[in-house]
Amino acid sequence: MNTLTLDEQLALWTPTLVFWNTKQQLRTANDKNTFASIMQEGNGSIIEKEINEDIEVFQGSENIISLSRVYSIQFYCEYSMAWFPFDAQTCNIEMIMDGVLENYADL
């Protein structure tokens, strides 16, 4: 697995997701707290035989770029306490695409 430098990572287009059921409708971020890695799945080829280094080039379409980041967010949920403590409640994380991005990516 290969990691990206911060400059390489910031050059990537990433969709912005909105955590809809939060107080200020917080958004995802691609920043220094984000970890980016490439999962090598395709075969590489040597960049140039004249260069005396083992550098391989890989097709982007064959290798997955993964971004991960930890968020600390409070979500707003509605609970029915009528059967408490004899029931189970579920709080969903509601995420939507920011702006017109839903035309270019799927959640």
All heavy atoms as an XYZ file, in Angstrom:
868
protein
N       0.855     -1.179      0.000
C       0.000      0.000      0.000
C       0.895      1.234      0.000
O       1.851      1.327      0.735
C      -0.917     -0.019      1.228
C      -1.829      1.157      1.273
S      -3.187      1.101      2.468
C      -2.585      0.186      3.820
N       0.566      2.193     -0.848
C       1.315      3.434     -0.961
C       0.498      4.575     -0.396
O      -0.712      4.640     -0.574
C       1.637      3.718     -2.431
C       2.495      2.630     -3.037
O       3.467      2.225     -2.446
N       2.112      2.161     -4.207
N       1.177      5.488      0.263
C       0.497      6.660      0.785
C       0.818      7.856     -0.102
O       1.800      7.873     -0.819
C       0.932      6.956      2.231
O       2.342      7.151      2.264
C       0.544      5.825      3.153
N      -0.032      8.868     -0.029
C       0.149     10.086     -0.802
C       0.682     11.186      0.093
O       0.370     11.233      1.287
C      -1.180     10.538     -1.410
C      -1.873      9.583     -2.364
C      -3.223     10.153     -2.783
C      -1.020      9.314     -3.570
N       1.460     12.093     -0.486
C       1.873     13.273      0.260
C       0.658     14.185      0.397
O      -0.338     14.039     -0.326
C       3.000     14.030     -0.459
O       2.477     14.567     -1.682
C       4.195     13.139     -0.727
N       0.735     15.155      1.289
C      -0.383     16.076      1.478
C      -0.664     16.856      0.197
O      -1.819     17.047     -0.179
C      -0.108     17.024      2.644
C      -1.222     18.021      2.977
C      -2.523     17.299      3.315
C      -0.812     18.934      4.110
N       0.381     17.293     -0.506
C       0.176     18.029     -1.752
C      -0.517     17.168     -2.805
O      -1.409     17.635     -3.514
C       1.508     18.555     -2.297
C       2.060     19.702     -1.460
O       1.265     20.377     -0.776
O       3.283     19.920     -1.497
N      -0.110     15.907     -2.930
C      -0.753     14.995     -3.875
C      -2.217     14.768     -3.492
O      -3.103     14.767     -4.336
C      -0.026     13.651     -3.912
C       1.348     13.710     -4.519
C       2.135     12.431     -4.330
O       1.932     11.723     -3.316
O       2.978     12.141     -5.203
N      -2.447     14.597     -2.218
C      -3.799     14.359     -1.711
C      -4.704     15.557     -1.968
O      -5.839     15.408     -2.400
C      -3.717     14.063     -0.223
C      -5.028     13.948      0.489
C      -4.818     13.821      1.976
O      -3.942     13.107      2.420
N      -5.616     14.524      2.741
N      -4.196     16.763     -1.717
C      -5.009     17.967     -1.889
C      -5.294     18.260     -3.356
O      -6.242     18.976     -3.675
C      -4.337     19.163     -1.218
C      -4.225     19.082      0.307
C      -3.470     20.279      0.854
C      -5.589     18.950      0.953
N      -4.488     17.703     -4.263
C      -4.710     17.890     -5.699
C      -5.856     17.020     -6.220
O      -6.347     17.244     -7.320
C      -3.430     17.580     -6.468
N      -6.300     16.039     -5.418
C      -7.400     15.168     -5.820
C      -8.738     15.879     -5.663
O      -8.955     16.621     -4.699
C      -7.436     13.906     -4.952
C      -6.263     12.954     -5.038
C      -6.409     11.862     -3.995
C      -6.167     12.365     -6.429
N      -9.634     15.635     -6.617
C     -11.006     16.109     -6.448
C     -11.720     15.132     -5.527
O     -11.683     13.921     -5.736
C     -11.737     16.163     -7.795
C     -13.174     16.540     -7.616
C     -13.681     17.792     -7.503
C     -14.289     15.643     -7.509
N     -15.050     17.734     -7.329
C     -15.446     16.421     -7.329
C     -14.421     14.259     -7.542
C     -16.712     15.876     -7.200
C     -15.686     13.708     -7.399
C     -16.808     14.526     -7.234
N     -12.345     15.650     -4.504
C     -13.134     14.821     -3.602
C     -14.501     15.483     -3.413
O     -14.589     16.693     -3.245
C     -12.467     14.642     -2.223
O     -12.198     15.925     -1.667
C     -11.164     13.878     -2.334
N     -15.575     14.708     -3.457
C     -16.895     15.303     -3.234
C     -17.051     15.728     -1.783
O     -16.501     15.108     -0.882
C     -17.851     14.160     -3.575
C     -17.056     12.922     -3.363
C     -15.638     13.267     -3.675
N     -17.783     16.801     -1.580
C     -18.079     17.260     -0.225
C     -19.419     16.674      0.199
O     -20.414     16.828     -0.494
C     -18.131     18.794     -0.157
O     -16.883     19.315     -0.593
C     -18.414     19.271      1.264
N     -19.406     15.991      1.339
C     -20.633     15.434      1.893
C     -21.052     16.270      3.090
O     -20.219     16.756      3.845
C     -20.415     13.986      2.317
C     -19.941     13.030      1.234
C     -19.710     11.646      1.820
C     -20.930     12.971      0.100
N     -22.345     16.432      3.260
C     -22.895     17.186      4.387
C     -23.503     16.197      5.371
O     -24.294     15.337      4.990
C     -23.971     18.186      3.919
C     -24.549     18.951      5.103
C     -23.403     19.138      2.873
N     -23.083     16.295      6.634
C     -23.721     15.528      7.703
C     -25.001     16.287      8.051
O     -24.981     17.260      8.798
C     -22.787     15.401      8.907
C     -21.528     14.647      8.609
C     -20.325     15.302      8.475
C     -21.543     13.266      8.464
C     -19.159     14.607      8.208
C     -20.384     12.551      8.199
C     -19.184     13.227      8.069
N     -26.108     15.862      7.476
C     -27.345     16.633      7.474
C     -27.967     16.787      8.858
O     -28.490     17.849      9.188
C     -28.338     15.990      6.508
C     -29.488     16.863      6.180
C     -30.789     16.684      6.552
C     -29.462     18.072      5.415
N     -31.570     17.692      6.070
C     -30.775     18.572      5.362
C     -28.448     18.789      4.785
C     -31.111     19.737      4.699
C     -28.782     19.948      4.118
C     -30.092     20.416      4.077
N     -27.926     15.760      9.672
C     -28.582     15.856     10.978
C     -27.596     16.246     12.082
O     -27.503     15.618     13.123
C     -29.346     14.575     11.316
C     -28.485     13.323     11.290
O     -27.493     13.250     10.577
N     -28.863     12.332     12.068
N     -26.857     17.337     11.829
C     -25.986     17.946     12.835
C     -26.426     19.395     13.024
O     -27.135     19.949     12.179
C     -24.498     17.910     12.409
O     -24.319     18.644     11.195
C     -24.020     16.486     12.225
N     -25.994     20.010     14.106
C     -26.439     21.367     14.441
C     -26.100     22.362     13.337
O     -26.921     23.171     12.951
C     -25.811     21.804     15.765
C     -26.279     23.151     16.249
C     -25.701     23.478     17.611
C     -26.223     24.796     18.122
N     -25.685     25.107     19.451
N     -24.864     22.300     12.825
C     -24.436     23.275     11.819
C     -24.255     22.644     10.445
O     -23.594     23.205      9.583
C     -23.142     23.947     12.272
C     -23.318     24.723     13.553
C     -21.995     25.233     14.110
O     -20.954     24.645     13.874
N     -22.060     26.331     14.831
N     -24.830     21.480     10.234
C     -24.711     20.743      8.978
C     -23.243     20.711      8.522
O     -22.864     21.249      7.494
C     -25.629     21.319      7.912
C     -27.087     21.148      8.301
C     -28.051     21.706      7.307
O     -27.710     22.534      6.482
N     -29.288     21.260      7.393
N     -22.428     20.065      9.349
C     -20.992     19.975      9.109
C     -20.700     19.250      7.809
O     -21.486     18.434      7.340
C     -20.331     19.264     10.286
C     -20.524     19.958     11.642
C     -20.030     19.071     12.763
C     -19.802     21.291     11.657
N     -19.520     19.553      7.234
C     -19.124     18.987      5.951
C     -17.843     18.177      6.076
O     -17.028     18.426      6.956
C     -18.913     20.107      4.930
C     -20.228     20.737      4.499
C     -20.042     22.049      3.784
N     -21.209     22.469      3.040
C     -22.379     22.779      3.542
N     -22.588     22.705      4.831
N     -23.377     23.160      2.774
N     -17.672     17.229      5.161
C     -16.435     16.457      5.124
C     -15.294     17.353      4.666
O     -15.513     18.387      4.030
C     -16.567     15.264      4.167
O     -16.929     15.741      2.864
C     -17.576     14.254      4.658
N     -14.080     16.939      4.995
C     -12.900     17.728      4.638
C     -11.801     16.814      4.129
O     -11.654     15.686      4.583
C     -12.409     18.511      5.854
N     -11.026     17.313      3.186
C      -9.813     16.655      2.715
C      -8.675     17.575      3.128
O      -8.393     18.568      2.464
C      -9.858     16.454      1.200
C      -8.621     15.768      0.670
O      -7.840     15.193      1.424
N      -8.420     15.827     -0.626
N      -8.032     17.259      4.254
C      -7.019     18.139      4.810
C      -5.903     17.314      5.442
O      -5.791     16.114      5.205
C      -7.646     19.103      5.820
C      -8.356     18.392      6.961
O      -8.141     17.169      7.151
O      -9.114     19.042      7.689
N      -5.071     17.953      6.271
C      -3.925     17.265      6.878
C      -4.338     16.147      7.834
O      -3.541     15.282      8.164
C      -3.012     18.268      7.588
C      -3.651     18.979      8.768
C      -2.693     19.990      9.354
C      -3.325     20.782     10.460
N      -3.421     20.106     11.713
N      -5.593     16.123      8.262
C      -6.086     15.062      9.136
C      -6.650     13.872      8.357
O      -7.116     12.915      8.952
C      -7.157     15.609     10.082
C      -6.584     16.625     11.044
O      -5.470     16.483     11.510
N      -7.339     17.676     11.322
N      -6.618     13.963      7.044
C      -7.105     12.889      6.188
C      -5.934     12.012      5.782
O      -4.865     12.511      5.439
C      -7.780     13.471      4.929
O      -8.804     14.368      5.327
C      -8.376     12.379      4.067
N      -6.130     10.696      5.830
C      -5.101      9.748      5.418
C      -5.480      9.210      4.049
O      -6.573      8.690      3.852
C      -4.977      8.601      6.425
C      -3.967      7.569      6.032
C      -2.611      7.835      6.141
C      -4.372      6.349      5.538
C      -1.667      6.887      5.766
C      -3.446      5.384      5.159
C      -2.089      5.657      5.276
N      -4.583      9.371      3.074
C      -4.832      8.903      1.711
C      -3.865      7.782      1.376
O      -2.669      7.874      1.660
C      -4.674     10.056      0.728
N      -4.389      6.728      0.775
C      -3.540      5.609      0.368
C      -4.032      5.055     -0.959
O      -5.183      5.253     -1.343
C      -3.532      4.519      1.437
O      -4.823      4.001      1.609
N      -3.142      4.372     -1.641
C      -3.479      3.726     -2.904
C      -3.343      2.234     -2.714
O      -2.296      1.749     -2.280
C      -2.563      4.203     -4.040
C      -2.698      5.711     -4.223
C      -2.890      3.467     -5.336
C      -1.727      6.307     -5.203
N      -4.415      1.504     -3.021
C      -4.389      0.053     -2.910
C      -4.032     -0.504     -4.282
O      -4.831     -0.435     -5.216
C      -5.731     -0.469     -2.411
C      -6.040      0.071     -1.030
S      -7.485     -0.621     -0.221
C      -8.775     -0.353     -1.391
N      -2.814     -1.014     -4.390
C      -2.301     -1.507     -5.665
C      -3.005     -2.789     -6.067
O      -2.926     -3.796     -5.386
C      -0.805     -1.749     -5.540
C      -0.153     -2.255     -6.788
C       1.322     -2.510     -6.580
O       1.948     -1.926     -5.722
N       1.862     -3.418     -7.367
N      -3.715     -2.734     -7.182
C      -4.422     -3.905     -7.687
C      -3.988     -4.261     -9.107
O      -4.065     -5.405     -9.505
C      -5.933     -3.661     -7.639
C      -6.439     -3.532     -6.215
C      -7.939     -3.333     -6.140
O      -8.585     -3.133     -7.181
O      -8.466     -3.383     -5.021
N      -3.553     -3.270     -9.875
C      -3.119     -3.512    -11.248
C      -1.617     -3.733    -11.303
O      -0.891     -3.577    -10.320
N      -1.146     -4.104    -12.480
C       0.290     -4.305    -12.692
C       0.922     -3.006    -13.164
O       0.353     -2.285    -13.979
C       0.531     -5.401    -13.724
C       0.054     -6.751    -13.232
O       0.241     -7.085    -12.067
N      -0.568     -7.513    -14.099
N       2.110     -2.717    -12.655
C       2.827     -1.516    -13.040
C       3.828     -1.786    -14.144
O       4.113     -2.922    -14.487
N       4.357     -0.700    -14.683
C       5.420     -0.813    -15.679
C       6.553      0.131    -15.279
O       6.326      1.167    -14.658
C       4.886     -0.482    -17.075
O       4.361      0.832    -17.095
N       7.779     -0.241    -15.637
C       8.949      0.574    -15.303
C       8.837      1.913    -16.017
O       8.500      1.970    -17.205
C      10.256     -0.156    -15.700
C      10.356     -1.490    -14.975
C      11.472      0.705    -15.450
C      10.482     -1.369    -13.468
N       9.129      3.006    -15.287
C       8.944      4.345    -15.833
C       9.870      4.599    -17.026
O       9.426      5.006    -18.084
C       9.093      5.413    -14.731
C       8.705      6.779    -15.269
C      10.467      5.433    -14.144
C       8.542      7.836    -14.210
N      11.165      4.389    -16.864
C      12.143      4.540    -17.944
C      13.316      3.632    -17.637
O      13.808      3.597    -16.525
C      12.636      5.982    -18.056
C      11.616      6.976    -18.574
C      12.200      8.372    -18.694
O      13.417      8.508    -18.953
O      11.438      9.330    -18.521
N      13.768      2.918    -18.624
C      14.884      2.001    -18.406
C      16.191      2.741    -18.196
O      17.118      2.216    -17.592
C      14.987      1.021    -19.565
C      13.803      0.094    -19.640
C      13.930     -0.909    -20.744
C      12.672     -1.787    -20.705
N      12.678     -2.813    -21.710
N      16.267      3.999    -18.682
C      17.497      4.775    -18.526
C      17.697      5.256    -17.088
O      18.812      5.537    -16.673
C      17.491      5.990    -19.463
C      17.508      5.649    -20.938
C      16.120      5.299    -21.472
O      15.113      5.838    -20.969
O      16.039      4.455    -22.373
N      16.599      5.362    -16.337
C      16.688      5.808    -14.939
C      17.058      4.610    -14.091
O      16.443      3.557    -14.169
C      15.360      6.425    -14.467
C      15.051      7.666    -15.302
C      15.415      6.766    -12.991
C      13.714      8.292    -14.987
N      18.053      4.771    -13.270
C      18.578      3.663    -12.462
C      17.846      3.568    -11.120
O      18.458      3.559    -10.073
C      20.085      3.832    -12.260
C      20.723      2.562    -11.731
O      20.131      1.494    -11.794
N      21.915      2.694    -11.204
N      16.524      3.543    -11.185
C      15.714      3.390     -9.976
C      14.550      2.460    -10.292
O      14.094      2.388    -11.426
C      15.180      4.743     -9.498
C      16.269      5.691     -9.023
C      15.681      6.981     -8.489
O      14.622      6.926     -7.848
O      16.285      8.031     -8.715
N      14.064      1.774     -9.299
C      12.920      0.871     -9.483
C      11.620      1.646     -9.275
O      10.962      1.533     -8.246
C      12.992     -0.300     -8.505
C      14.110     -1.259     -8.848
O      14.443     -1.362    -10.042
O      14.646     -1.899     -7.935
N      11.268      2.448    -10.262
C      10.039      3.238    -10.199
C       9.050      2.639    -11.188
O       9.349      2.484    -12.365
C      10.303      4.719    -10.540
C      11.282      5.325     -9.531
C       8.989      5.487    -10.556
C      11.701      6.734     -9.870
N       7.858      2.307    -10.682
C       6.822      1.753    -11.537
C       5.666      2.742    -11.656
O       5.368      3.477    -10.725
C       6.291      0.440    -10.977
C       7.281     -0.702    -11.040
C       6.684     -1.985    -10.537
O       6.317     -2.030     -9.348
O       6.563     -2.921    -11.337
N       5.010      2.747    -12.813
C       3.849      3.585    -13.064
C       2.634      2.668    -13.166
O       2.687      1.619    -13.805
C       4.031      4.384    -14.381
C       2.784      5.193    -14.690
C       5.242      5.288    -14.288
N       1.527      3.081    -12.521
C       0.308      2.278    -12.489
C      -0.844      3.070    -13.090
O      -0.927      4.288    -12.921
C      -0.042      1.897    -11.050
C       0.977      0.996    -10.412
C       2.083      1.517     -9.768
C       0.822     -0.377    -10.465
C       3.029      0.683     -9.189
C       1.751     -1.218     -9.891
C       2.860     -0.684     -9.247
N      -1.740      2.379    -13.766
C      -2.945      3.003    -14.305
C      -3.884      3.352    -13.159
O      -4.163      2.511    -12.304
C      -3.656      2.046    -15.269
C      -2.884      1.771    -16.537
C      -2.790      3.008    -17.403
O      -3.729      3.801    -17.493
N      -1.643      3.190    -18.037
N      -4.372      4.589    -13.144
C      -5.287      5.013    -12.088
C      -6.586      4.239    -12.079
O      -7.177      4.001    -11.026
N      -7.043      3.816    -13.247
C      -8.315      3.090    -13.327
C      -8.223      1.694    -12.725
O      -9.240      1.072    -12.444
C      -8.765      2.989    -14.788
O      -7.791      2.296    -15.556
N      -7.015      1.184    -12.504
C      -6.832     -0.164    -11.967
C      -6.489     -0.185    -10.478
O      -6.348     -1.246     -9.891
C      -5.714     -0.878    -12.730
C      -5.988     -1.070    -14.196
C      -4.813     -1.667    -14.934
O      -3.727     -1.826    -14.335
O      -4.972     -1.987    -16.121
N      -6.324      0.979     -9.872
C      -5.868      1.050     -8.480
C      -6.747      2.021     -7.704
O      -6.999      3.137     -8.140
C      -4.411      1.488     -8.439
C      -3.527      0.518     -9.195
O      -3.177     -0.520     -8.679
N      -3.203      0.843    -10.438
N      -7.200      1.599     -6.543
C      -8.160      2.360     -5.743
C      -7.441      3.358     -4.845
O      -6.484      3.012     -4.159
C      -9.009      1.408     -4.878
C      -9.829      0.497     -5.785
C      -9.897      2.182     -3.920
C     -10.548     -0.603     -5.041
N      -7.920      4.606     -4.860
C      -7.442      5.624     -3.918
C      -8.435      5.667     -2.771
O      -9.639      5.842     -2.982
C      -7.320      7.007     -4.570
C      -6.307      6.975     -5.708
C      -6.923      8.055     -3.525
C      -6.217      8.263     -6.495
N      -7.950      5.486     -1.573
C      -8.801      5.455     -0.384
C      -8.466      6.638      0.520
O      -7.297      6.867      0.836
C      -8.584      4.140      0.365
O      -9.293      4.143      1.573
N      -9.482      7.395      0.927
C      -9.319      8.496      1.870
C     -10.067      8.154      3.143
O     -11.216      7.717      3.095
C      -9.880      9.801      1.297
C      -9.258     10.317      0.004
C     -10.048     11.493     -0.534
C      -7.819     10.721      0.238
N      -9.412      8.327      4.273
C     -10.092      8.087      5.552
C      -9.770      9.217      6.519
O      -8.684      9.796      6.484
C      -9.688      6.734      6.136
O      -8.306      6.696      6.361
N     -10.728      9.521      7.360
C     -10.577     10.621      8.317
C     -11.490     10.348      9.500
O     -12.593      9.809      9.335
C     -10.965     11.938      7.659
C     -10.665     13.165      8.491
C     -11.033     14.419      7.694
N     -10.496     15.619      8.244
C     -11.013     16.257      9.289
N     -12.076     15.783      9.896
N     -10.463     17.366      9.733
N     -11.062     10.726     10.675
C     -11.864     10.570     11.885
C     -12.592     11.885     12.151
O     -11.988     12.962     12.099
C     -10.984     10.176     13.091
C     -11.812     10.141     14.362
C     -10.310      8.845     12.835
N     -13.879     11.787     12.423
C     -14.696     12.946     12.778
C     -15.261     12.735     14.171
O     -15.581     11.617     14.553
C     -15.867     13.114     11.800
C     -15.446     13.483     10.399
C     -15.192     12.505      9.455
C     -15.316     14.810     10.016
C     -14.808     12.835      8.166
C     -14.932     15.156      8.741
C     -14.682     14.164      7.818
O     -14.309     14.493      6.549
N     -15.407     13.815     14.911
C     -16.080     13.781     16.204
C     -17.279     14.714     16.096
O     -17.134     15.939     16.173
C     -15.135     14.234     17.322
O     -15.806     14.234     18.559
N     -18.454     14.127     15.885
C     -19.650     14.908     15.569
C     -20.811     14.440     16.429
O     -20.979     13.248     16.662
C     -20.015     14.734     14.069
C     -18.879     15.228     13.176
C     -21.303     15.455     13.738
C     -19.115     14.971     11.702
N     -21.617     15.381     16.876
C     -22.851     15.047     17.575
C     -24.001     15.115     16.583
O     -24.195     16.130     15.910
C     -23.106     16.028     18.722
C     -22.118     15.910     19.845
C     -22.429     16.875     20.980
O     -23.258     17.767     20.854
N     -21.745     16.687     22.093
N     -24.755     14.012     16.485
C     -25.878     13.944     15.570
C     -27.179     14.144     16.330
O     -27.313     13.717     17.467
C     -25.894     12.591     14.850
C     -24.749     12.435     13.899
C     -23.568     11.842     14.301
C     -24.852     12.899     12.599
C     -22.501     11.718     13.428
C     -23.794     12.773     11.718
C     -22.613     12.180     12.133
N     -28.129     14.801     15.670
C     -29.443     15.009     16.256
C     -30.383     13.904     15.786
O     -30.495     13.640     14.594
C     -30.011     16.376     15.861
C     -29.305     17.502     16.561
C     -28.361     18.273     15.907
C     -29.580     17.780     17.889
C     -27.703     19.298     16.559
C     -28.926     18.808     18.555
C     -27.992     19.563     17.881
O     -27.341     20.567     18.528
N     -31.037     13.277     16.750
C     -31.958     12.189     16.453
C     -33.204     12.340     17.323
O     -33.144     12.894     18.418
C     -31.307     10.838     16.745
S     -29.882     10.516     15.697
N     -34.310     11.827     16.819
C     -35.555     11.822     17.587
C     -35.781     10.429     18.139
O     -35.670      9.439     17.408
C     -36.724     12.236     16.699
C     -36.654     13.682     16.277
C     -37.870     14.094     15.472
O     -38.932     13.454     15.599
O     -37.742     15.062     14.706
N     -36.072     10.361     19.408
C     -36.320      9.086     20.066
C     -37.723      9.077     20.656
O     -38.218     10.091     21.128
C     -35.304      8.837     21.192
C     -33.889      8.698     20.710
C     -32.961      9.711     20.906
C     -33.472      7.546     20.059
C     -31.657      9.579     20.467
C     -32.173      7.402     19.622
C     -31.267      8.423     19.829
O     -29.980      8.282     19.387
N     -38.337      7.925     20.634
C     -39.607      7.726     21.306
C     -39.303      6.972     22.601
O     -38.817      5.850     22.576
C     -40.563      6.914     20.432
O     -41.714      6.599     21.181
N     -39.589      7.597     23.723
C     -39.250      7.001     25.018
C     -40.429      6.236     25.641
O     -40.368      5.822     26.791
C     -38.782      8.104     25.972
C     -37.607      8.922     25.443
S     -36.195      7.925     24.991
C     -35.484      7.622     26.575
N     -41.469      6.001     24.869
C     -42.673      5.366     25.412
C     -42.413      3.974     25.971
O     -43.010      3.592     26.978
C     -43.751      5.305     24.328
N     -41.545      3.209     25.355
C     -41.295      1.837     25.791
C     -39.947      1.681     26.487
O     -39.519      0.564     26.762
C     -41.363      0.880     24.599
C     -42.760      0.768     24.085
C     -43.298      1.438     23.029
C     -43.803     -0.031     24.620
N     -44.612      1.093     22.862
C     -44.948      0.187     23.828
C     -43.889     -0.910     25.691
C     -46.152     -0.452     24.080
C     -45.090     -1.548     25.918
C     -46.203     -1.307     25.128
N     -39.256      2.801     26.764
C     -37.954      2.739     27.439
C     -38.105      2.073     28.804
O     -39.049      2.357     29.511
C     -37.381      4.152     27.594
C     -36.052      4.192     28.296
C     -34.896      3.887     27.607
C     -35.961      4.499     29.649
C     -33.668      3.914     28.248
C     -34.734      4.523     30.294
C     -33.592      4.229     29.585
N     -37.256      1.193     29.230
C     -36.025      0.684     28.610
C     -36.225     -0.646     27.877
O     -35.284     -1.393     27.681
C     -35.113      0.485     29.810
C     -36.040      0.012     30.886
C     -37.353      0.750     30.634
N     -37.441     -0.920     27.448
C     -37.743     -2.227     26.866
C     -37.797     -2.205     25.334
O     -38.475     -3.016     24.729
C     -39.071     -2.747     27.432
C     -39.073     -2.802     28.928
C     -39.765     -1.861     29.674
C     -38.336     -3.773     29.596
C     -39.757     -1.906     31.057
C     -38.316     -3.820     30.984
C     -39.026     -2.879     31.713
N     -37.091     -1.292     24.717
C     -37.091     -1.207     23.262
C     -35.676     -0.888     22.768
O     -34.738     -0.801     23.553
C     -38.071     -0.137     22.782
C     -37.666      1.267     23.214
O     -36.794      1.393     24.093
O     -38.201      2.241     22.660
N     -35.556     -0.734     21.503
C     -34.287     -0.335     20.883
C     -34.551      0.878     20.000
O     -35.583      0.951     19.329
C     -33.711     -1.478     20.050
N     -33.652      1.825     20.036
C     -33.772      3.046     19.236
C     -32.613      3.094     18.232
O     -31.536      2.580     18.509
C     -33.734      4.287     20.131
C     -34.820      4.341     21.171
C     -36.173      4.676     20.575
O     -36.285      5.410     19.611
N     -37.225      4.110     21.164
N     -32.851      3.706     17.106
C     -31.831      3.822     16.074
C     -31.627      5.289     15.731
O     -32.591      6.034     15.547
C     -32.252      3.065     14.795
O     -32.479      1.702     15.132
C     -31.190      3.148     13.727
N     -30.360      5.684     15.642
C     -30.005      7.032     15.204
C     -29.183      6.884     13.924
O     -28.115      6.286     13.928
C     -29.195      7.755     16.276
S     -28.712      9.432     15.787
N     -29.712      7.389     12.827
C     -29.027      7.285     11.546
C     -28.141      8.498     11.285
O     -28.453      9.606     11.708
C     -30.042      7.162     10.406
C     -30.828      5.882     10.503
O     -30.267      4.820     10.722
N     -32.134      5.981     10.345
N     -27.058      8.278     10.566
C     -26.219      9.366     10.080
C     -26.750      9.735      8.708
O     -26.716      8.937      7.781
C     -24.737      8.945     10.006
C     -24.226      8.607     11.398
C     -23.904     10.030      9.354
C     -22.817      8.050     11.410
N     -27.277     10.946      8.592
C     -27.838     11.403      7.322
C     -26.790     12.216      6.582
O     -26.363     13.263      7.048
C     -29.096     12.238      7.569
C     -30.213     11.463      8.237
C     -31.405     12.329      8.579
O     -31.595     13.384      7.944
O     -32.149     11.944      9.505
N     -26.375     11.700      5.419
C     -25.362     12.377      4.611
C     -25.934     12.669      3.234
O     -26.598     11.825      2.635
C     -24.121     11.491      4.482
C     -23.439     11.257      5.804
S     -22.165      9.974      5.793
C     -21.233     10.299      4.373
N     -25.673     13.887      2.742
C     -26.098     14.261      1.394
C     -24.908     14.885      0.673
O     -23.946     15.330      1.296
C     -27.294     15.240      1.418
C     -26.908     16.548      2.107
C     -28.504     14.621      2.086
C     -27.912     17.669      1.899
N     -24.993     14.923     -0.651
C     -23.973     15.589     -1.452
C     -24.190     17.092     -1.386
O     -25.319     17.568     -1.392
C     -24.061     15.156     -2.915
C     -23.758     13.720     -3.123
S     -22.010     13.518     -3.385
C     -22.005     11.833     -3.925
N     -23.111     17.832     -1.356
C     -23.176     19.289     -1.336
C     -23.380     19.809     -2.760
O     -22.644     19.439     -3.671
C     -21.883     19.852     -0.749
C     -21.972     21.335     -0.459
O     -23.082     21.864     -0.343
O     -20.905     21.975     -0.353
N     -24.362     20.654     -2.954
C     -24.578     21.286     -4.253
C     -25.046     20.322     -5.321
O     -25.851     19.439     -5.083
N     -24.475     20.450     -6.520
C     -24.873     19.628     -7.668
C     -23.992     18.392     -7.818
O     -24.027     17.737     -8.845
C     -24.845     20.454     -8.970
C     -25.864     21.568     -8.920
C     -23.457     20.991     -9.233
N     -23.226     18.063     -6.816
C     -22.298     16.933     -6.909
C     -23.005     15.604     -7.111
O     -22.400     14.647     -7.599
C     -21.410     16.867     -5.663
C     -20.478     18.054     -5.461
C     -19.716     17.892     -4.157
C     -19.516     18.171     -6.619
N     -24.273     15.510     -6.746
C     -24.979     14.245     -6.907
C     -25.054     13.828     -8.375
O     -25.289     12.659     -8.666
C     -26.381     14.334     -6.309
C     -27.278     15.346     -6.984
C     -28.568     15.559     -6.235
O     -28.627     15.290     -5.034
O     -29.523     15.995     -6.876
N     -24.806     14.748     -9.294
C     -24.777     14.406    -10.723
C     -23.473     13.698    -11.106
O     -23.388     13.130    -12.186
C     -24.938     15.667    -11.580
C     -26.271     16.338    -11.354
O     -27.260     15.695    -11.034
N     -26.285     17.641    -11.508
N     -22.449     13.755    -10.250
C     -21.129     13.237    -10.598
C     -20.668     12.075     -9.738
O     -19.649     11.470    -10.032
C     -20.099     14.362    -10.507
C     -20.471     15.547    -11.369
C     -21.034     16.690    -10.818
C     -20.269     15.504    -12.746
C     -21.378     17.763    -11.619
C     -20.620     16.575    -13.545
C     -21.170     17.705    -12.966
O     -21.513     18.760    -13.765
N     -21.348     11.778     -8.661
C     -20.908     10.712     -7.751
C     -22.117     10.075     -7.094
O     -23.191     10.669     -6.996
C     -19.968     11.284     -6.697
N     -21.942      8.832     -6.634
C     -22.987      8.102     -5.936
C     -22.565      7.866     -4.488
O     -21.404      7.606     -4.222
C     -23.232      6.727     -6.584
C     -23.831      6.857     -7.970
O     -24.647      7.767     -8.187
O     -23.464      6.043     -8.837
N     -23.518      7.965     -3.587
C     -23.258      7.620     -2.190
C     -23.490      6.144     -1.986
O     -24.338      5.537     -2.561
C     -24.187      8.399     -1.243
C     -23.782      9.802     -0.902
C     -24.783     10.429      0.052
C     -22.415      9.851     -0.283
